[in-house]
């Protein structure tokens, strides 16, 4: 009798529907439009400059520049979608652009996010091989065709990972206005959970672990004392460039990607628990959506990575800034 009762109660708990909650998210109408506007105004010209700079070198592109070109293209496509989101959040989540654009904007966000992660992983592995295994066939051969093939595979993988976004993202009605759901409708939270966790593991956790392994090995090698009395200037410049790249890429992952995926995972878990009260769901929703701007900041930080890893670009930028400063001072004195 007691066994039957306990089984009945467990069945009742497991079949409980996830309660619908109205979230208090007024912070979004200030925070998100401000950050997205900043990312748009900086990310658009910076990524366009990187694309044009690399494209001019297309007959002699290095493997690193091929990966950087694809990374900047992914960032540029994402930045182009930000005006719709700026209007959406500034208008209290009102979405007047229809179902398809809602799905497309969410797809662009996640495809850029995971595309950036995977292209940064490619850059990290390529640099790791060049420094830690310089005598391998991959490093000695030209490898441009291989690099383009890898980029094509990354785009296909990103499309495969993110295409379910077109199924889950949709419009709905909240507080008598049309909204564009980021992850899925509330009633589809349980259906979205396995996909959201798989996307985090395949699109972030595994690449992040690979990048950390590469950079730990590189840092160990670069920080090891040289057996020779002196180090050539070329070797020193190469080492400095590698160290700068390690610092910038790790910063991008830790500032832009890690907080977003950590809070997203917690939010996905909490919103599928029937016993979680609405104020708890609201708290985790605020925490998760407050880290979304950090994920967008990679569209500004990635061009910085290009700047720090390209000595010729740094020199031409310094000459340009010096020329502008000189002209301004000359104009002022006159």
Secondary structure as UniProt FT lines:
FT   HELIX           2..14
FT   TURN            26..27
FT   HELIX           28..55
FT   TURN            56..57
FT   HELIX           58..60
FT   HELIX           63..80
FT   HELIX           82..90
FT   TURN            91..93
FT   HELIX           99..132
FT   TURN            134..135
FT   HELIX           137..140
FT   HELIX           144..162
FT   TURN            163..164
FT   HELIX           165..168
FT   STRAND          171..174
FT   TURN            175..176
FT   STRAND          177..180
FT   HELIX           186..188
FT   HELIX           189..200
FT   HELIX           201..205
FT   HELIX           206..222
FT   HELIX           233..252
FT   HELIX           253..257
FT   HELIX           258..270
FT   TURN            271..272
FT   TURN            274..275
FT   HELIX           278..290
FT   HELIX           292..296
FT   HELIX           298..309
FT   HELIX           311..333
//
